Amino acid sequence: MSAASGDARCAFILGILDRHIFKNVFLACLGAVGFFTFVMTAGNALKDLIGHFLAGRMSLGTTIELMLWLLPYAVMYALPMGILCGVLLVLGRMSAENEVTAMRAAGLSLVRIARPIYVLGGLGMVCALVVNVQFMPQARVKYKQELLHAIRTDPKLLIVPKTFIREFRRTVVYVGEREGDRIKDVWVWRLDPELRVTEMLRAESGTIAFNEEENSLVFTPVNAVVEHRPEKNPEDFKTDFQPSTFSSTSMTFSLEKLFGHQIVNTKPEWLTLPRLLGAIEAQKAPAPDGAEAARVKTLTKLRMVLQDKLAMGVAVLTFVFIAVPLGIKVSRRETSANLGVAVALALSYYFLTVVVKWLDDYPQIRPDLWLWLPNVIFVVLGVWLMRRVQRA
């Protein structure tokens, strides 16, 4: 057999091996990403949507649509964790079944064996970057807009009978019955910043209306009495407070807590890459002396958001660097054990990221660049582990 035919045969065998490894790792990563995406989407849905759906403020179709808009936000965090988990699962199994040992005995280095995994990590990094800087901000804005639109269609649906309603800022409302805009057996508690009751109203009945300009619900009571407590010590129950007739014609319930008071697409985290870069450039211009501190703070915030999105995208490839030698070294078939290792590593990465974000009050040290520190640590650790495994 000639050297050329031998080389062609080796290349063919290596191609089969690469496709085998790539396919197994890809399917495992796809399943892990899907699992983590489902968990995170379900968690956000339980927090933001299920309450509105069960209270009848939102239809099933709208709830499902909003859950779909949550997916890119969940993928932003699920993709790095899924890649890490998938690589650990496959390489742990291959190492435990001596497949890696057989390939190394055939003369292949660990780097050559892991080449298709690095290719998959590079593709995952590109996908993550696109999701983080483009699809996630767009989906997040769309989600918030659709959520507000669904509730704003009839904010009066917030008034659910026989339920303590806490969606209003520093206010708790209880309604016994409701027929359209008319409500009966109404209780209202006003709270101070420490959530202590400073005012309590009891009304036999009343009407509810939505004031779109002031973003509030207006309650007009009938036969109401009110009890005021002292602002300094509202929990002093030794004092006898005499109720008085409610003198105002209406009471306002602010929806700021639920809807917010700013346009949803102005949050830095929800800006696409072109808009984020434009906002950073706009903040580079010097400001008057009185506004210079605010300008620097805003610029630092924008830079940190940008670097956080980029670093989170690159984290997909970073996790591959540490997962390859760790998966070979651990040599476990157990799914739960490998899943635990993956979650522990991911949480360590996110914890380091959170710690770095605490530096946002020190713009002089460029905390936005320090957001790359977790990536650097994980890559260095991965290279060190790979060298140790190769020498073993």
Buried (B, 14 or more C-beta within 10 A) or exposed (E): EEEEEEEEEEEEEBEEBBEEBBEBBBEBBEBBBEBBBEEBBBEBBEEBBEEBBEBEBBEEEBBEBBBEBBBBBBBBBBBBBBBBBBBBBBBBBBBBEEBBEEBBEEEBEBEBBBBBBBBBBEBBBEBBBBBBBBBBBBBBBBBBBBBBEBBBEEBBBBBBBEEEBEBBEBBBBBBEEBEEEEBBBBBBBBBBEEEBBBBBBBBEBBBBEBBEEEBBBBBBBBEBBBBBBEEEEBEEEEEEEEEEEBEEEEBBBBBEBBBEEEEBBEBBEBBBBEBBBEBBEEBEEEBEEEEEEEBBBBBBBBBBBBBBBBBBBBBBBBBBBBBBBBBBBBBBEEBEBBBBBBBEBBEEBBEBBEEBBEBBEEBEEBBBEBBBBBBEBBBEBBEEBBEEBEEE
